[in-house]
Amino acid sequence: MKTIRVHQAIAQDVQAALAEVLAAYGLDRIRALHLDQYGGSYNDRSTATGKSKSMHAWGIALDFDPARNSYSCKAPHAGLSRPECEEWWRIWEAHGAVSLGRERNYDWMHLQFARL
């Protein structure tokens, strides 16, 4: 994939975060940790409960490595909950993203540019 579709308000933060991830991990380590497994961003849909619009519907959420970080997978089983992914999360958080995994211990694939 060559593009990621997000809201224009977060586009620069997403681009900067991805560049920092590349600089911090290098391509081989990114692949080894499956950080290159993009699961999607913009998707006009409701939340899992169906009670409101998903952050994806606003283009302010992204999913990574869904195969190893399912909605219900919790630490330490979720791939993105491992210690070697700490820098990944530090980079995203420095750009304003919030991790549902780190905040609520579910949906580790999901990061969003909105407070919980």
Rosetta blueprint (number, residue, H / E / L):
1 M L
2 K L
3 T L
4 I L
5 R L
6 V L
7 H L
8 Q L
9 A L
10 I L
11 A H
12 Q H
13 D H
14 V H
15 Q H
16 A H
17 A H
18 L H
19 A H
20 E H
21 V H
22 L H
23 A H
24 A H
25 Y H
26 G H
27 L H
28 D H
29 R H
30 I H
31 R H
32 A H
33 L L
34 H L
35 L L
36 D L
37 Q L
38 Y E
39 G E
40 G E
41 S L
42 Y L
43 N L
44 D L
45 R L
46 S E
47 T L
48 A L
49 T L
50 G L
51 K L
52 S L
53 K E
54 S L
55 M H
56 H H
57 A H
58 W H
59 G L
60 I L
61 A E
62 L E
63 D E
64 F E
65 D L
66 P H
67 A H
68 R H
69 N L
70 S L
71 Y L
72 S L
73 C L
74 K L
75 A L
76 P L
77 H L
78 A L
79 G H
80 L H
81 S H
82 R L
83 P H
84 E H
85 C H
86 E H
87 E H
88 W H
89 W H
90 R H
91 I H
92 W H
93 E H
94 A H
95 H L
96 G L
97 A L
98 V E
99 S E
100 L H
101 G H
102 R H
103 E H
104 R H
105 N L
106 Y L
107 D L
108 W L
109 M L
110 H E
111 L E
112 Q E
113 F L
114 A L
115 R L
116 L L
